[in-house]
Amino acid sequence: MTLQQPHGGAGGDVCRCKWAQANAQLRAYHDTEWGQPVRDSRQLWEMLVLETFQAGLSWNTVLQKRENFKKAFAGFIPQKVALLTPEDEARLAQDGGIIRSKSKIAATIANARAWLAMHEAGEDFADFAWGMVPGAPIRNRSGQVLSQSAQSRALSAALKQRGFRFVGPVIVYAWMQAVGMVDDHEPTCFRYQP
């Protein structure tokens, strides 16, 4: 798939999804990353980490701290994050560069261990995730902004079965949007595909 490029100047005269219009960082993320199919297992896990931290907050907050998250969580390498100790958890909970949620930090470490367990059992995270959404990308053409779907509920349950935490159907739906499993671009957006 060829990525359409926005036409026009600094971003204000291009039609985008409403959520992406607030600032240049959101516009760039929307235009180049959001909704693009991610098939790499490690990158999928990275996006799941970020979506976990976004829960209850704005995506803009997460994007502003993304590089800090990358440093805090060993470049988003699950094998390294799985080795973090309770002392590391306590240290991360004091790190003002990230979102200091003890439950989200603990979930990230647990999720790295779940990802690693799948890998060690010969189950590829990308194959597993994309296998849960046959026919992806699922195009939401309902005219409604969804917070979850039957597919996100099924994928959430499958992740929990494998030991993942903080992966409810709303977080999973946002993750599915971010990594291109679901296409939720608004009809007026230049990235919309009928």
Backbone as CSV, one residue per row, in Angstrom:
resi,resn,N_x,N_y,N_z,CA_x,CA_y,CA_z,C_x,C_y,C_z
1,MET,0.836,-1.172,0.000,0.000,0.000,0.000,0.882,1.236,0.000
2,THR,0.560,2.179,-0.861,1.291,3.429,-0.926,0.657,4.416,0.031
3,LEU,1.470,5.028,0.863,0.967,5.990,1.832,0.737,7.312,1.143
4,GLN,-0.497,7.806,1.200,-0.805,9.117,0.660,-0.101,10.158,1.503
5,GLN,0.403,11.170,0.856,1.012,12.280,1.575,0.026,13.428,1.619
6,PRO,0.002,14.161,2.722,-0.915,15.299,2.802,-0.478,16.390,1.841
7,HIS,-1.435,17.123,1.354,-1.141,18.245,0.481,-1.229,19.512,1.307
8,GLY,-0.451,20.486,0.934,-0.564,21.770,1.607,0.626,22.065,2.487
9,GLY,0.487,23.104,3.276,1.593,23.651,4.035,1.809,23.042,5.389
10,ALA,1.752,23.858,6.417,2.167,23.488,7.772,1.260,22.498,8.467
11,GLY,0.203,22.090,7.837,-0.630,21.067,8.450,-2.040,21.519,8.728
12,GLY,-2.251,22.819,8.813,-3.568,23.312,9.144,-4.570,23.205,8.011
13,ASP,-4.097,23.133,6.767,-5.013,23.118,5.633,-5.235,21.720,5.069
14,VAL,-4.797,20.710,5.764,-4.975,19.324,5.346,-6.066,18.697,6.218
15,CYS,-6.947,17.960,5.598,-8.009,17.296,6.370,-7.459,16.020,6.993
16,ARG,-7.519,15.965,8.297,-7.078,14.799,9.068,-8.186,14.392,10.027
17,CYS,-7.985,13.257,10.658,-8.870,12.862,11.747,-8.825,13.955,12.819
18,LYS,-9.962,14.212,13.442,-10.061,15.320,14.406,-9.028,15.224,15.525
19,TRP,-8.778,14.000,16.020,-7.869,13.843,17.157,-6.437,14.249,16.827
20,ALA,-6.093,14.315,15.539,-4.707,14.544,15.122,-4.409,15.995,14.771
21,GLN,-5.293,16.900,15.061,-5.127,18.271,14.589,-4.516,19.227,15.603
22,ALA,-4.279,18.773,16.816,-3.886,19.683,17.894,-2.486,20.275,17.748
23,ASN,-1.527,19.494,17.272,-0.159,20.013,17.185,0.648,19.223,16.152
24,ALA,1.836,19.697,15.867,2.673,19.102,14.820,3.046,17.654,15.135
25,GLN,3.291,17.344,16.395,3.679,15.978,16.758,2.540,14.998,16.490
26,LEU,1.327,15.363,16.859,0.171,14.503,16.584,-0.063,14.381,15.078
27,ARG,0.070,15.492,14.362,-0.124,15.440,12.909,0.885,14.505,12.262
28,ALA,2.145,14.602,12.666,3.186,13.741,12.081,2.919,12.271,12.410
29,TYR,2.543,11.990,13.647,2.237,10.609,14.037,1.071,10.081,13.203
30,HIS,0.023,10.854,13.100,-1.145,10.463,12.307,-0.759,10.217,10.844
31,ASP,-0.004,11.130,10.278,0.296,11.086,8.842,1.240,9.964,8.456
32,THR,2.132,9.578,9.357,3.174,8.621,8.971,3.120,7.283,9.693
33,GLU,2.374,7.203,10.805,2.466,5.997,11.618,1.115,5.377,11.964
34,TRP,0.173,6.175,12.452,-1.087,5.636,12.958,-1.861,4.934,11.851
35,GLY,-2.202,3.685,12.108,-2.977,2.920,11.142,-2.160,2.201,10.093
36,GLN,-0.848,2.387,10.108,0.003,1.659,9.171,0.235,0.249,9.712
37,PRO,0.053,-0.779,8.887,0.226,-2.154,9.378,1.624,-2.411,9.927
38,VAL,1.687,-2.847,11.169,2.940,-3.210,11.836,2.953,-4.729,11.939
39,ARG,3.943,-5.354,11.321,4.019,-6.819,11.311,5.210,-7.358,12.105
40,ASP,5.982,-6.475,12.683,7.148,-6.866,13.471,6.720,-7.097,14.922
41,SER,7.066,-8.259,15.473,6.634,-8.624,16.832,7.087,-7.635,17.888
42,ARG,8.337,-7.195,17.807,8.856,-6.258,18.803,8.163,-4.909,18.684
43,GLN,7.946,-4.433,17.474,7.263,-3.143,17.292,5.812,-3.215,17.752
44,LEU,5.168,-4.348,17.514,3.801,-4.521,18.004,3.768,-4.437,19.524
45,TRP,4.751,-5.061,20.172,4.811,-5.027,21.632,5.067,-3.593,22.113
46,GLU,5.955,-2.873,21.445,6.221,-1.469,21.793,4.929,-0.659,21.772
47,MET,4.151,-0.818,20.717,2.909,-0.058,20.617,1.910,-0.479,21.698
48,LEU,1.913,-1.756,22.064,1.034,-2.204,23.144,1.453,-1.563,24.470
49,VAL,2.747,-1.444,24.701,3.244,-0.765,25.902,2.740,0.679,25.924
50,LEU,2.912,1.378,24.816,2.502,2.781,24.764,0.994,2.936,24.947
51,GLU,0.225,2.048,24.328,-1.232,2.115,24.488,-1.631,1.817,25.936
52,THR,-0.912,0.939,26.601,-1.177,0.655,28.007,-1.001,1.919,28.846
53,PHE,0.071,2.640,28.590,0.318,3.860,29.357,-0.651,4.975,28.989
54,GLN,-1.196,4.938,27.785,-2.132,5.973,27.361,-3.474,5.856,28.066
55,ALA,-3.831,4.688,28.521,-5.155,4.472,29.128,-5.472,5.546,30.161
56,GLY,-6.566,6.261,29.931,-6.996,7.295,30.844,-6.335,8.646,30.624
57,LEU,-5.416,8.706,29.699,-4.687,9.949,29.413,-4.809,10.280,27.930
58,SER,-4.186,11.351,27.520,-4.214,11.711,26.092,-3.035,11.059,25.372
59,TRP,-3.263,10.746,24.108,-2.188,10.180,23.296,-1.061,11.195,23.145
60,ASN,-1.396,12.469,23.145,-0.393,13.515,23.046,0.622,13.414,24.190
61,THR,0.140,13.127,25.400,1.033,12.968,26.557,2.013,11.826,26.329
62,VAL,1.513,10.714,25.816,2.375,9.555,25.556,3.408,9.888,24.478
63,LEU,2.968,10.527,23.401,3.912,10.873,22.328,5.017,11.786,22.835
64,GLN,4.667,12.741,23.688,5.684,13.656,24.219,6.723,12.922,25.065
65,LYS,6.332,11.807,25.668,7.234,11.055,26.538,7.797,9.788,25.868
66,ARG,7.538,9.618,24.595,7.879,8.371,23.917,9.362,8.033,24.009
67,GLU,10.214,8.986,23.786,11.663,8.726,23.874,12.069,8.359,25.297
68,ASN,11.438,8.979,26.279,11.722,8.630,27.680,11.280,7.203,27.985
69,PHE,10.125,6.809,27.442,9.672,5.426,27.601,10.683,4.466,26.976
70,LYS,11.178,4.841,25.809,12.141,3.975,25.110,13.391,3.765,25.971
71,LYS,13.866,4.827,26.596,15.046,4.714,27.472,14.704,3.906,28.731
72,ALA,13.573,4.203,29.313,13.189,3.542,30.569,12.979,2.048,30.393
73,PHE,12.465,1.662,29.217,12.147,0.255,28.971,13.086,-0.363,27.931
74,ALA,14.378,-0.089,28.096,15.453,-0.790,27.370,15.195,-0.874,25.866
75,GLY,14.812,0.248,25.274,14.596,0.274,23.832,13.403,-0.549,23.389
76,PHE,12.494,-0.835,24.318,11.312,-1.667,24.054,11.705,-3.069,23.578
77,ILE,12.793,-3.582,24.127,13.209,-4.946,23.818,12.640,-5.844,24.910
78,PRO,11.624,-6.653,24.573,10.946,-7.448,25.613,11.891,-8.325,26.415
79,GLN,12.923,-8.896,25.762,13.853,-9.774,26.474,14.568,-9.030,27.602
80,LYS,14.854,-7.745,27.403,15.514,-6.946,28.444,14.519,-6.496,29.513
81,VAL,13.332,-6.094,29.077,12.325,-5.626,30.021,11.887,-6.762,30.948
82,ALA,11.856,-7.978,30.422,11.458,-9.144,31.228,12.403,-9.374,32.407
83,LEU,13.617,-8.848,32.328,14.615,-9.033,33.386,14.555,-7.959,34.465
84,LEU,13.679,-6.961,34.305,13.607,-5.897,35.293,13.130,-6.449,36.640
85,THR,13.694,-5.904,37.687,13.472,-6.382,39.058,12.489,-5.472,39.796
86,PRO,12.050,-5.886,40.974,11.221,-4.983,41.795,11.922,-3.648,42.084
87,GLU,13.242,-3.680,42.211,13.991,-2.430,42.415,13.882,-1.540,41.182
88,ASP,13.939,-2.157,39.994,13.765,-1.388,38.753,12.360,-0.796,38.687
89,GLU,11.372,-1.568,39.095,9.986,-1.073,39.128,9.886,0.165,40.011
90,ALA,10.485,0.089,41.187,10.441,1.221,42.123,11.147,2.436,41.530
91,ARG,12.270,2.204,40.855,13.007,3.296,40.211,12.170,3.935,39.116
92,LEU,11.520,3.109,38.291,10.700,3.626,37.201,9.495,4.408,37.728
93,ALA,8.978,4.006,38.864,7.838,4.709,39.450,8.215,6.120,39.908
94,GLN,9.512,6.393,40.002,9.996,7.725,40.386,10.492,8.525,39.176
95,ASP,10.445,7.934,37.990,10.981,8.562,36.776,9.966,9.554,36.211
96,GLY,10.230,10.834,36.385,9.333,11.876,35.907,9.264,11.985,34.395
97,GLY,10.149,11.304,33.694,10.142,11.344,32.234,9.079,10.458,31.621
98,ILE,8.522,9.534,32.426,7.468,8.649,31.930,6.207,8.865,32.765
99,ILE,5.176,8.145,32.441,3.954,8.171,33.243,4.184,7.227,34.415
100,ARG,4.148,7.761,35.639,4.569,7.010,36.817,3.429,6.229,37.448
101,SER,2.873,5.332,36.683,1.807,4.472,37.186,2.415,3.126,37.565
102,LYS,2.388,2.816,38.845,2.970,1.552,39.309,2.298,0.354,38.633
103,SER,0.978,0.406,38.481,0.279,-0.735,37.870,0.634,-0.892,36.395
104,LYS,0.819,0.209,35.690,1.180,0.128,34.266,2.638,-0.311,34.090
105,ILE,3.500,0.119,34.986,4.904,-0.312,34.943,4.977,-1.818,35.211
106,ALA,4.265,-2.277,36.238,4.251,-3.715,36.551,3.662,-4.513,35.391
107,ALA,2.612,-3.989,34.773,1.999,-4.680,33.633,2.971,-4.760,32.458
108,THR,3.735,-3.714,32.229,4.703,-3.724,31.130,5.739,-4.820,31.333
109,ILE,6.229,-4.964,32.548,7.217,-6.014,32.839,6.572,-7.391,32.696
110,ALA,5.376,-7.548,33.227,4.652,-8.825,33.092,4.376,-9.140,31.628
111,ASN,4.041,-8.126,30.853,3.749,-8.336,29.437,5.003,-8.691,28.646
112,ALA,6.134,-8.149,29.061,7.393,-8.550,28.425,7.659,-10.030,28.696
113,ARG,7.379,-10.457,29.897,7.567,-11.879,30.249,6.588,-12.768,29.486
114,ALA,5.358,-12.303,29.311,4.375,-13.068,28.534,4.792,-13.140,27.069
115,TRP,5.271,-12.016,26.522,5.767,-11.982,25.145,6.922,-12.972,24.989
116,LEU,7.845,-12.948,25.951,9.010,-13.835,25.912,8.587,-15.298,26.027
117,ALA,7.620,-15.594,26.872,7.124,-16.974,27.007,6.541,-17.459,25.683
118,MET,5.804,-16.602,25.003,5.270,-16.969,23.685,6.416,-17.244,22.718
119,HIS,7.394,-16.357,22.708,8.546,-16.496,21.811,9.289,-17.808,22.081
120,GLU,9.522,-18.095,23.347,10.255,-19.308,23.715,9.457,-20.570,23.395
121,ALA,8.131,-20.449,23.356,7.271,-21.591,23.000,7.082,-21.715,21.487
122,GLY,7.749,-20.825,20.746,7.663,-20.883,19.287,6.464,-20.161,18.706
123,GLU,5.788,-19.352,19.513,4.628,-18.605,19.025,5.041,-17.156,18.764
124,ASP,4.980,-16.759,17.504,5.356,-15.403,17.124,4.227,-14.439,17.495
125,PHE,4.560,-13.366,18.198,3.562,-12.408,18.664,2.808,-11.774,17.500
126,ALA,3.512,-11.434,16.432,2.855,-10.822,15.271,1.896,-11.796,14.610
127,ASP,2.334,-13.037,14.403,1.452,-14.040,13.787,0.210,-14.263,14.646
128,PHE,0.419,-14.342,15.959,-0.700,-14.510,16.887,-1.683,-13.345,16.778
129,ALA,-1.177,-12.108,16.883,-2.050,-10.933,16.903,-2.803,-10.773,15.586
130,TRP,-2.080,-10.841,14.472,-2.728,-10.662,13.176,-3.639,-11.843,12.851
131,GLY,-3.329,-13.014,13.374,-4.181,-14.174,13.164,-5.541,-14.038,13.836
132,MET,-5.630,-13.141,14.810,-6.893,-12.905,15.504,-7.826,-11.970,14.723
133,VAL,-7.306,-11.344,13.680,-8.118,-10.395,12.907,-8.063,-10.734,11.414
134,PRO,-8.634,-11.889,11.038,-8.628,-12.254,9.635,-9.327,-11.174,8.803
135,GLY,-8.774,-10.924,7.649,-9.345,-9.901,6.784,-8.915,-8.492,7.134
136,ALA,-7.966,-8.350,8.049,-7.499,-7.021,8.447,-6.838,-6.325,7.255
137,PRO,-6.915,-5.022,7.165,-7.486,-4.167,8.189,-9.013,-4.170,8.152
138,ILE,-9.570,-4.152,9.338,-11.015,-4.037,9.482,-11.346,-2.558,9.321
139,ARG,-12.172,-2.253,8.361,-12.519,-0.855,8.105,-13.820,-0.515,8.840
140,ASN,-13.704,0.403,9.780,-14.882,0.852,10.515,-15.576,1.911,9.660
141,ARG,-16.651,1.536,9.048,-17.410,2.465,8.208,-18.808,2.655,8.780
142,SER,-18.916,2.489,10.099,-20.212,2.582,10.775,-20.667,4.026,10.958
143,GLY,-19.729,4.956,10.815,-20.058,6.345,11.085,-19.974,6.677,12.562
144,GLN,-19.630,5.689,13.384,-19.501,5.886,14.826,-18.047,5.704,15.239
145,VAL,-17.648,6.452,16.236,-16.322,6.272,16.813,-16.452,5.159,17.852
146,LEU,-15.793,4.048,17.597,-15.882,2.898,18.507,-14.798,2.981,19.571
147,SER,-15.083,2.406,20.724,-14.056,2.290,21.763,-13.588,0.845,21.888
148,GLN,-14.376,-0.083,21.352,-14.014,-1.496,21.351,-14.867,-2.202,20.311
149,SER,-14.531,-3.444,20.062,-15.261,-4.229,19.069,-15.243,-5.696,19.492
150,ALA,-15.977,-6.513,18.774,-15.949,-7.960,19.041,-14.532,-8.491,18.880
151,GLN,-13.806,-7.981,17.879,-12.428,-8.440,17.654,-11.501,-8.010,18.792
152,SER,-11.687,-6.782,19.298,-10.806,-6.346,20.394,-11.118,-7.110,21.674
153,ARG,-12.387,-7.480,21.859,-12.731,-8.286,23.034,-12.104,-9.678,22.935
154,ALA,-12.137,-10.265,21.741,-11.543,-11.600,21.550,-10.024,-11.550,21.707
155,LEU,-9.398,-10.533,21.131,-7.940,-10.413,21.232,-7.527,-10.113,22.664
156,SER,-8.288,-9.281,23.360,-8.027,-8.996,24.772,-8.050,-10.286,25.588
157,ALA,-9.077,-11.096,25.380,-9.198,-12.359,26.125,-8.036,-13.295,25.810
158,ALA,-7.633,-13.348,24.544,-6.521,-14.223,24.150,-5.204,-13.739,24.751
159,LEU,-5.002,-12.434,24.819,-3.795,-11.892,25.448,-3.778,-12.226,26.939
160,LYS,-4.909,-12.047,27.604,-4.983,-12.352,29.035,-4.714,-13.828,29.294
161,GLN,-5.199,-14.690,28.403,-4.940,-16.130,28.540,-3.451,-16.430,28.506
162,ARG,-2.704,-15.615,27.783,-1.261,-15.812,27.657,-0.477,-15.061,28.728
163,GLY,-1.173,-14.469,29.694,-0.508,-13.825,30.819,-0.327,-12.327,30.701
164,PHE,-0.864,-11.709,29.662,-0.749,-10.266,29.517,-1.699,-9.584,30.489
165,ARG,-1.292,-8.395,30.938,-2.080,-7.622,31.882,-2.346,-6.226,31.331
166,PHE,-3.378,-5.597,31.839,-3.750,-4.235,31.453,-4.047,-4.176,29.951
167,VAL,-4.724,-5.205,29.469,-5.037,-5.306,28.044,-6.540,-5.531,27.855
168,GLY,-7.325,-4.635,28.434,-8.765,-4.718,28.251,-9.141,-4.402,26.815
169,PRO,-10.387,-4.643,26.434,-10.805,-4.467,25.044,-10.698,-3.037,24.518
170,VAL,-10.772,-2.037,25.395,-10.633,-0.650,24.939,-9.174,-0.361,24.593
171,ILE,-8.257,-0.760,25.460,-6.826,-0.585,25.175,-6.453,-1.370,23.919
172,VAL,-6.938,-2.594,23.822,-6.614,-3.429,22.665,-7.172,-2.818,21.392
173,TYR,-8.366,-2.225,21.449,-8.924,-1.593,20.247,-8.049,-0.419,19.802
174,ALA,-7.616,0.406,20.747,-6.729,1.523,20.410,-5.424,1.008,19.803
175,TRP,-4.911,-0.084,20.346,-3.693,-0.708,19.809,-3.935,-1.208,18.386
176,MET,-5.073,-1.853,18.167,-5.407,-2.360,16.839,-5.495,-1.216,15.824
177,GLN,-6.021,-0.070,16.245,-6.056,1.098,15.373,-4.634,1.566,15.058
178,ALA,-3.814,1.681,16.094,-2.468,2.217,15.939,-1.609,1.370,15.007
179,VAL,-1.773,0.042,15.076,-0.890,-0.848,14.303,-1.516,-1.328,12.999
180,GLY,-2.642,-0.735,12.623,-3.214,-1.000,11.313,-4.122,-2.202,11.200
181,MET,-4.477,-2.828,12.306,-5.435,-3.939,12.238,-6.848,-3.418,11.988
182,VAL,-7.095,-2.205,12.464,-8.370,-1.525,12.265,-8.079,-0.207,11.566
183,ASP,-8.865,0.118,10.554,-8.744,1.402,9.854,-9.904,2.266,10.290
184,ASP,-9.618,3.252,11.121,-10.646,4.143,11.649,-10.453,5.585,11.211
185,HIS,-9.773,5.806,10.098,-9.650,7.182,9.622,-11.026,7.722,9.268
186,GLU,-11.255,8.952,9.619,-12.538,9.593,9.353,-12.714,9.829,7.850
187,PRO,-13.956,9.835,7.355,-14.203,9.992,5.921,-13.603,11.274,5.318
188,THR,-13.439,12.315,6.125,-12.864,13.566,5.607,-11.339,13.572,5.647
189,CYS,-10.726,12.554,6.247,-9.271,12.483,6.398,-8.611,12.091,5.085
190,PHE,-7.464,12.691,4.775,-6.756,12.363,3.540,-6.284,10.906,3.520
191,ARG,-6.194,10.267,4.677,-5.766,8.864,4.743,-6.919,7.881,4.637
192,TYR,-8.137,8.383,4.591,-9.326,7.517,4.501,-9.316,6.746,3.196
193,GLN,-9.605,5.456,3.296,-9.721,4.617,2.099,-11.077,3.937,2.116
194,PRO,-11.904,4.223,1.107,-13.244,3.627,1.090,-13.225,2.111,0.935
